[in-house]
Amino acid sequence: MWQHALEEIDKQNNKCMESMYKTPNKKLDNQKKQTQKQSQTTQRSKNNTETTKQPRIINLTEIKLNQEQKQLLELGPNYAIERNASLSMEELIIDTENAIRKLKPTEKNIYRYLATKKIKGIQESNMHNIKHKRQQCTINKLKGILKQNNSTIIEADKSKAIVIINKDDLDQKIKAFIKQNNILKMNKDPTDKFKKQIQKTMAQCTGIIDKRKHKYIINMKPSTPQLKAHIKHIKKICQLDQ
């Protein structure tokens, strides 16, 4: 009797569970199908972008770059060349020694030995890093070439490309952008005035903002943003974008 009752209870439980999980299972299946479709579309778009890939270097001057210079510039504006450790080694040693002196007398020699070993490792690794030294030499040569040709390098707008452009042409584009957008030059920077107004307003709003939190909200040294020129390069038509 109890066996039949337990079997019936199990059947009812299974039915309830199936009905409860029927809708979530459908949602999961639909979600899987959507993700598969999205992955397929992203792969297609990736393939399309690879076929219509924009150049990483846009040269608007008559400067001729060799292959090594092109490869270095194609790494992009965010690529960082390793700095020569010898330039900051003295400062590193002094800071390390000052930190060790604050330790317990029994721990000083141990950490001094470990620090010396680590600093020697940094010196040796930097000495053998020929790639970054060669890249730095290439950068120095590029700076000289740009200076001779009165040119500069700036970032392209909405792209990872960099633009080589004559400084006079860039100045003309900036002036044209300022004129087209009716930008007027101010005789005095109003940042300090606005800062004082904000401080005065916050001092009056004691019931809204706690006085002890003012220092965390107010920017003590505000500065106006600088105009940073980016070149918009579309179908060989160049224009300036802020």
Sequence and secondary structure as in RCSB ss.txt:
>XXXX:A:sequence
MWQHALEEIDKQNNKCMESMYKTPNKKLDNQKKQTQKQSQTTQRSKNNTETTKQPRIINLTEIKLNQEQKQLLEL
GPNYAIERNASLSMEELIIDTENAIRKLKPTEKNIYRYLATKKIKGIQESNMHNIKHKRQQCTINKLKGILKQNN
STIIEADKSKAIVIINKDDLDQKIKAFIKQNNILKMNKDPTDKFKKQIQKTMAQCTGIIDKRKHKYIINMKPSTP
QLKAHIKHIKKICQLDQ
>XXXX:A:secstr
 HHHHHHHHHHHHHHHHHHHHHHHHHHHHHHHHHHHHHHHHHHHHHHHHHHT   SEEE SS    HHHHHHHTT
 TT      GGGTHHHHHHHHHHHHHTS HHHHHHHHHHHHHHHHHHHHHHHT HHHHHHHHHHHHHHHHHHHTT
EEEEEBTTSS EEEEEHHHHHHHHHHHHHHTT    SS THHHHHHHHHHHHHH TTTS GGGHHHHS SS    
    EEEEETTEEEEE 
